[in-house]
Amino acid sequence: MTASDTWRSLPLHYAIIEELERKGGSAKDVDLYKALRDKMDITFAELLHALMKLEMQGIVYVSVLKENLRNVELLRKP
């Protein structure tokens, strides 16, 4: 059984919001990934997918700083 076959105890989008709150409302995507990877088994692609969903809901704002570096800002709690 792989990690993707099991349920997470905490949904990824909640974990992202909690980590952003812990970091003062803003973080770079790689720092966010490293912090979340320590807590749960995720891929970078899963993080980007979850960030896209959160941005579409108006919860976070993702801005591109460089080609492979993004800044994630928490706009509001759901």
C-alpha positions in Angstrom: 0.0 0.0 0.0 1.5 3.4 -1.0 1.1 6.7 0.8 -1.4 7.9 -1.7 -3.7 5.0 -0.9 -4.3 6.1 2.7 -6.3 9.0 4.1 -4.5 11.9 5.7 -5.5 12.7 9.3 -5.4 16.4 8.4 -6.5 17.6 5.0 -3.7 19.2 3.1 -5.4 22.6 2.7 -5.9 22.9 6.5 -2.2 22.0 7.0 -1.2 24.7 4.5 -3.3 27.3 6.3 -2.0 26.3 9.7 1.6 26.5 8.5 1.1 29.9 6.9 -0.4 31.1 10.2 2.7 29.8 12.0 5.0 31.6 9.6 3.2 34.9 10.0 0.9 34.7 7.0 3.5 34.5 4.3 6.1 31.9 3.1 7.9 30.8 0.1 6.6 27.6 -1.6 9.8 25.6 -1.0 9.8 26.5 2.7 6.2 25.6 3.0 6.8 22.3 1.3 9.7 21.4 3.6 7.6 22.2 6.7 4.7 20.1 5.4 6.8 17.2 4.2 8.1 16.8 7.8 4.5 16.3 9.0 2.9 14.3 6.1 3.8 12.4 3.0 3.2 14.8 0.1 4.7 15.6 -3.3 5.6 19.1 -4.5 2.9 18.7 -7.2 0.3 18.0 -4.6 1.3 21.1 -2.8 1.0 23.2 -5.9 -2.4 21.7 -6.7 -3.7 22.5 -3.2 -2.3 26.0 -3.5 -4.1 26.5 -6.8 -7.4 25.4 -5.2 -6.9 27.7 -2.2 -6.0 30.6 -4.5 -9.2 30.0 -6.6 -11.2 30.2 -3.4 -9.6 33.5 -2.4 -7.9 32.1 0.7 -4.3 32.5 -0.4 -2.5 34.6 -3.0 0.5 33.1 -4.8 2.9 35.4 -6.6 5.9 34.3 -8.7 9.2 35.7 -7.5 11.5 33.9 -9.9 11.1 31.1 -12.4 10.8 28.3 -9.8 10.1 30.3 -6.6 6.7 31.5 -5.4 5.5 33.5 -2.4 2.3 32.3 -0.7 0.3 34.8 1.3 -2.7 34.0 3.5 -5.5 36.4 2.7 -8.2 35.0 5.0 -9.2 31.9 7.0 -11.9 29.7 5.4 
